[in-house]
Amino acid sequence: MLYDDIRSDRLLIEAELVPVQGSRFQPTGFPDLGAATYRGPEGTDMVLVESVQSMANRLEKTVWDDNAKDLVPALRGLPYVKVFDGQGQYLTSSITEAHRLNSPYVMDAETENGATFLDVLKREFDVEAVGLPSGSQLASVLIRHDVNTLLHGIFFARPDLFGGRLRLSRMLSAFVEARGVSVAMSGGVKLDHVDPSGDSKSGRGHVPFSRQEFSAEKITAYFNLDLAELAGLGLSPTLNDLAVGLGLYKIQALLQNGMRFRTACDFRVVETRVTQPEEFELPSLASLEETLVDLIQRASNEGSFANPSVTRLVYRKPLKEKK
C-alpha cells in the first residue's frame, strides 16, 4: 500500500495564509448573523473565515472542469453520475450537487430502462434484507457510483431506503479561521446621477451602505482526513490508497488554485505543514496526479467501478420556470 506508513487515526494538515494584497479580508457571512466572531480559548479575538460546509464545497470543486462538464483530465475514469434533461442537455451531476448521490435530481432520474437511480440503489443495497448495510457494503456501492461521495459523506434521507437511516459521515473536512482579529469598517454610496431621490427599492436614488472587513495576526486553513473511519470500511489496498490519494489531491489542488474565496477574500499560502503524523511528507500535486492515474486504472480493472464509469441518467420531471 502506498499510504500504509501513515501510523495515525487522522491526517492533519495546516496552511498559513496571508491576503495577496494589503491586510484586510472579508470572512464568510451568515444570514441574520453576519461574520462568525468569537473568543478563542486564551481570550483571543477570532473570526471564522470559511466554514466546514463552505470548504467542503470548495474541495469538491477541485475535481470538476466546469467548462467541459466533466472531471479534470487527471481524474477521468473515476465514477460519478451525470444527469441530463429530457432534451439531452446536461443538467447536473453527483459531483456538483449539494447532496451528491442523494440529490433529488439524481435519485429521481432514470436509466435507459426507465428505472430510477433510487431503484438501482434499492437493488444494490438489497432493501429487503434485515438491518442496515455494513460499512463495507455502503462503501462498495458509493465507490461504484461516485468515489467523491465516500470522502464527503452521504445521508440517504429517503424513507423507502432503510427508513432514511443510511448515512456515512464526512472523512475529509476543512475550515479556515483567523486569530488576533480587528474589524475594519468602511462603506460607500451607490450614486444615482439621473434621479438622486428615486425609490431605492426599485434600484433608484442614492443608496448608502456599510462594509465590514477584518485584519488578523494569523490566518490558518485546517484539513482533516479521518483515516480511522476509512480503515473501518475494510477496503482493498487499491481503494484505500485511492481514497487517501484523492483526499490529498483535493487539499493540494485547493491550496494551489482555489484560495480566492470572495472578491475581498483572496489568499496565498505561506507555509503548509503536516501536524499529525509529523513525519508524513505531503506529496506534490503533480506526483498525486500521476499516482491517481495509476490507481484509477487499477481500481477499474479490479471491477470496483460502474461500467461505464459515468452513469448517465435522464431527469424527466418538469422543472419550474424561473421567475
N, C-alpha and C positions, 0 to 999 in steps of 0.2 A: 504494500500500500504506500502511496506517495506521502500521506499525511499521518501515518501511524506513529510518528515520533512526537506528535503533539500530546504530551502527557498532561492533560488538563481537562477539566469539565467545561471550561469556557475558553474561547479565544477572544481576548480583549485587546482592542486597538484604540489609540488616541491620536488625534491630529491637532496640532496647534495651528490656529488660523489668525490672519490679520486682514483687515479690509485692503482691497487692492489700491485704494486711494483714500487719503485722509484717515480719520479715526472713527467716523460715525457709521452706524449701520442700523437698518430697520428690522427688528425682530418680527417673528410671526405674530399676527393679531388674532384674537378670538372674538366671536360675536358677543356683544354686550360686556366684554371683559377688557378688550384691548391687549396690550402686551402682558405676558405672564411674568410679573416681577415677584421676587420672594427673597427671604433671608436665608443664607446658607448656614451650615452647622456652626460656623465660627462668627456668625453675625454679619457676614459679608453680603453686600447687596448683589443680587443675582438677577438674571433675566434668561428665560428660555428663548433661545434664538430660533430653534427649529425643533418641533415636537417629534415624538416617535412615529406618529401617524404620517406626518409630512415626509419624514426621512424614508419611511417605507415606500412611499410613492416615488421618491427620487431614486432610490435604489432599484426599484422595478423598471424605471425608465432607462436605466443604463444599458439594458439588453435590447432595447427596441429602436428600430430605424423607422421614424415616423413617415419619412418620405416614401420609403419602399413598402410600408405597412407590413414589415417582416422583422425578424430578429436581425441583429447586427451580423455581418458576414461571418465573423469568427465563431458564432454560436448557432449558425443554421444547421439543422439536424436535430436540435432539441425539440421535443414535442410540445405543442400547445394547440389551443382550439381557436379557429378563425371563423368568424361569423359574417355571413352576407345577408343582404335583404332579398326580397322576392324578385328583384330585377338583376340580381347578380353583382350588386355593388357592395364593396367592403363596408361593413357596419362597425364591428368591434372585434376584440379578441380577449382571451383569458389573461393575456399579459397586461393589457391596458385597463381592464375592468376593475372597479374598486373592490369587488368581492371575488375576483378571479373566477374560478370554475363555478362558484355559487351565484354568479350574476344571473338575473332572470333572462338576459339576452343570450346567455349560453345554455342554461338549464332548459329553457323552453324552446330553443332552436332545434331543428330537425336534421336528421341524417338523410341520406339518399333514399332509404327505405321507409321514411316517414316517422320513424321512432324519434322521440325527443332525447336530448342528451341525458335528461333525468332518467329515462327508461334505460339508457345504456348503463348508467351508474347503478341503478337498481339491480340489473342483471349481474354486473361485475362484482358488486358487494354482496349479492345473494341476500336480499332483504327478507327472505323467508326464514333465514337461519335465526337461531336463538342467540340473543345478546349482540352487542356491538362488535364490529370487526376489530381484530387486534391491530396494534400499531403498525406492524409489518404489512398487514393486509391493506390498511388505509394508505400507507406509503407506496405500496406497489401500484395501486390504482392512480394515485396522484402523479407518480413518476411516469406512468404510461401516457398520461394526457398532458401534464404540464409540470416539469421539474421545479419551476419557479414557485409554484404553489406549495411545494414541500418546504421551501425556505421561508416563505412569507406567511404561512399558516392558512387555515381554511375553517369555516364554520358553515356546514351544510344545514341551513335552518329549515329545510323543507320537512313538514310533519310526516309525509309519506316516505321519508328516508330515515328510518330508525328514530322516528319521533322528533326529528330536528335536534338530535343529541350528538351528531357525528362532527368532531372537530379535531384540529391539530393546531397547537399553539405556535406562534412565530418563533423560528430558530434564529433568524438574523434580524437584529434590531439596532437602532442608532438614534442619537439625538445630539443637539448642539446647545451648549449653554455658555453664558459669559458671566464672569465674576468681577467684582470691583467696578460695578457699572454706575454711570451717572446719566441723567436724562438731558438730552439736547432738544429743547422745544424751539420750534420755528413755525412759520406759516406763510400765508400769502393771500392773494386775492385773484379770483378769476374775473378779468375785466370784460365789460361789455361796452364797446365804443358806440354801438348803434342805439341801445336803449338801456342806459345805466340803471333806471328804476324799474325795469321789467320784472315779471314774475319769475323768481328763482326756481320754482317748481317745474317750470317749462324750459329751464335752461337759459333763461334770460337774466339780465341785470348783473350787478357786481355781486360776487359770492366770496366772502372771506372764509378762510379755512385755517385750521391749525395742523401742525405736523409734529409727531413725537418720534425722535430717533434716540439712539444711545451711543455712548462710548464705553469702553471696558478696558480693564487692566489685562484681561486674559480671556481668550475665546477658544473653546475646545470642542472638537467633534469626537463623540464616543461611539464605538462599534462593538457589538457583542454577538458572537456566533456560538450558539449553545451546542457544544459538542456532546454533552451528556444526553440531551434529547435525541440527537442524531444517532448516537451509539445504541440507544434503547430500541431503535427501529429494526436492528438486525439486518442492515443492508449488506449486499455483496461488497467486496473490496472496491470494485469499479464504481458502483453507485455511491459509496461513501466518499471516495475521492472526488467524484463528480460534484456532489453536494458541497463539500468543503471548497473545492476549486471555484465553483460558481459563486459561492458567497464571497470569497476573496476577490474574485474578478469584479463583482459589483462594488465592493468597497474601493478598490483601486481606481476603477473607472469613474466613480463619483468624485473621488479626491482629485483626479487629474482633469476631469472635464465638466463637472457639474456643480461647482461651488458658487454659482451665481443664483442665489435663491430668489431674489427680487431685484427690481431696478436699483433700490438703495441698500442692497444687501449682497455685496459681491466680495468674495474672499479668495485669498490664495493660501496655500499650505506652506507653513514654515518648517514644520517637523512632523514626522509620523513615527510612532513607536509602538511596539507590542509590549503591553504591560503584564500579560498572562497568556502562556508561559513566556518569561522574559527571554529565553534562549531561542525562541522561534524567530526566524528571519522572514519578513514579509516578501513574497515573490513580486517581481515587477509585473506590470500589466502585460507586457509583451510575452513574458515567459508563461503567464497564466493563459493567454490566448493559445499558445502552442500546445500547452498541456490539455486544455479543454477540447481542442480539435480532436486529439487522440482519444480522450475519454468518451466523448460523444460517439465516436465511431465504434469503440469497444462496447459501450452500453447498447448501442443499436444492434450490433452483431450478436449480443447475448439475448436479444429479444425483449429488452426491458421497456422499449418504447412502442407506441402505437405505430402501425404500418398502414399508410404513410404516416410520418411523424406529425404532420399538420392535419388535424381533424377539421374538415370543412363542414360547416353547418349552415342552415338557412333559417333565419328568423322570419316567420310568416305572419306574426300578429301585427295588426295595424299600429303604426306609430302616430301619436297625436301630433298634429301640425303645431309648429312653434308659433306663438303669437308675435 
